[in-house]
């Protein structure tokens, strides 16, 4: 495998770096990255989404005919590297851009593509993903939310939970049961549902980090048009797998690497008992271990990018990136909390304006997002290694 980028790829990197230097929010490059809360936070993120869109950087991996740059997988990788290096603000429509949009391009009708796709990149319509339920998290096929056909509409009743960005969303990519007669993976349908209607309500979930980024969403005789069915009625599992493949093909390893580099710089400049932390043998061992794991995770991701370049579609190898990144993030934040000491218990006045404490608490939830680590291991074992199906043990390997 060749890890060198050619001249064309480096030109792409320079273009992105120059654009970021000119367009990041005021003060962002100098470390002033505090975002406000509530409506002001939403407006800030919507403005950033529009800035990315106007600059042609909102969906580099999308085909040009749908408003993207038609970037190659290697260019997508460079894009993720550089956005992490710049600590760029998050995209408020990340679910729409990375998951919903590509799924509609792959499985939606022409009318759906024409209606929804253009507004995803611009951020004019924000999307959330209605998958998890109180009794159906990683096992989506156990869902109980129902959709029933009434005339030319579908009427939806049920509850979703852990719904990211629902507080901002205009539309929900919803999975519901429409038929109970077959196996649990059958009789499932995917629908596009307008969130701004009387039949939809939500409650924010107050997290340990004091944030409310997740939501419970309730559907009480909510409706959507029959034209908003994605794929075939009762065969939504195929669409679910399409979206999941796009979801699993994303990676956070480059932001994890940036967090490691920030910790490394802190250890080089911070002193204890008159000596830089980097001189402490215990600290050095932990940093060396993290560095080796970060580099190994990057190599694994590059290998998966190479594999996807051959096949043209995301495959189950993305589950390896998820497992490695999720556990590495958690271990990194644990080391950082240990190295930085008691001051990490502070919120606004702690290191990086308290973001380390947020990252530490949030890292445990990452084991669950996009499917638990045990689910990902089953995918790797069964679909990558060809092993027989697991007995579905109820005990986590991390217990």
Secondary structure, DSSP 8 states (H G I E B T S, - for coil): ------HHHHHHHHHHHHHHHHHS-TTGGGT------HHHHHHHHHHHHHHHHHHT-S-TTS-GGGTS----HHHHHHHHHHHHHTT----TTHHIIIIIHHHHHHHS-HHHIIIIIHHHHHTSS-EEEE--BTTBSS-GGG---EEEEETTEEEEEEEE-S-TTTTT-SEEEEEEE---SS-TTSSEEEEEEESSSTTEEEEEE--TTS---EEEEEEEEEEEEGGGEES-TTBHHHHHHHHHHHHHT---HHHHHHHHHHHHHHHHH-EETTEEGGG-HHHHHHHHHHHHHHHHHHHHHHHHHHHHHHHSS--TTHHHHHHHHHHHHHHHHHHHHHHHGGGGG-STTSGGGGHHHHHHHHHHHTTTTTS-HHHHHHHIIIIIS--------SS-TT-
